Amino acid sequence: MGFLRLCLAVTALALVVHVLAPMPVEHFGPMRDYARVVRDTGIAPGALYYSDVAQTNDAEMNNRDGIRYFVRRGVAPVVFVFLVGYFSVLLWALIRQRKN
């Protein structure tokens, strides 16, 4: 019985890692772009931020520029919905705390 559970757990883990985890890569733009760059340049994804790769410096500079010069036209509406929801809940919690 224990061996059967072990086999089922290993099979479930393999299914998650090789089937379910890669699914969002095809449907989410930034992940798809990242996967394409990693595939085209031949970089090991696990070593991307821990190695002396030229793309690491470029990526860091792009991230800093993206934070520094935020452009609204490329942001999905989901981000704004999330922010409005987050701040609404925060405001509600602050008002509720103040009443108590």
N, C-alpha and C positions, 0 to 999 in steps of 0.2 A: 504493500500500500504506500509506503514511504517513497519507494522508487518511482511509482506512478505519479505521485505528487511532484517529485523532482522533475520528471520528464515534462509534465504539464506546465510547471513554472518556467522551465527553460524554453519550451515552445512558445509560451505567452510572451516571454521577454524578447525572444527573437522576432515574434510577430510585431510587437510594439516598435522595436528598434529598426527593423528593415521594411515594415509596411506602413504603420501608422505615423511614425515620426517624420518620414520624408514627405508625406502628403501635403502639409502646409507650404512646403517649398515651392510647389508648382502653382499654388493659388495665391500666394502673398508676394507682391512685387519686390520689396526690398530683399526678402530671403532668396527669391529667384535670381535677382541680380548678383547677390553675394555668392550663391552657389555657382553661377556661370563664371564669375571672375576666378574663384578658387579652382574650378575645373580647368579653365583656360590657361592659368598660370602654373598649374601643377603644384600648388602649395598644399602642404598637409594642414587641414583645418585646425587640428589640435595644437600645432606649432606656430600658428599665425601670429599670435601676440607674444610668443616666447622666443622668437628667433630673430635673426638679423635679416629680415626680408625688406626689400625696398618698398613694397606695397604697404607695410605697416606704418612707415612714416607718412606716406601719402594719405592713408586712411585717417591717421590721427589729425593731420592738418585739415582734411576735409571735415572731420567731425567738429573740430574747433571753429572752423569757418561757418559751419552750419549752425552752431550754437550762437556764434557771435552775430551772424547776419541772417536771422530767421526770416524766411520768405513764406508768406501765407498761401500763395497760389498752389503750392505743392502738397498742402496738408489735407488729409482726408477729413470729411465731416465727422467721422467717428471720434477724432481727437477732440473736436469742439464739444460734442455730445458728452464725452467722458469728463472733460473739464467742467462743463456746466453741472453735470450730475455730482461730481466730486465736491465742488464748492457749495452746491445746494445742501448736500448732506453735512458738510462742515458748518455752514451757517445754521442749519437746523439744530445741530448738536450744541453749538455755542449759545443759541437762544434758549434751548431747553435747560442747559446748565445754569444759565443766568437766572431763570425763573426759580430754580431750586435753590 
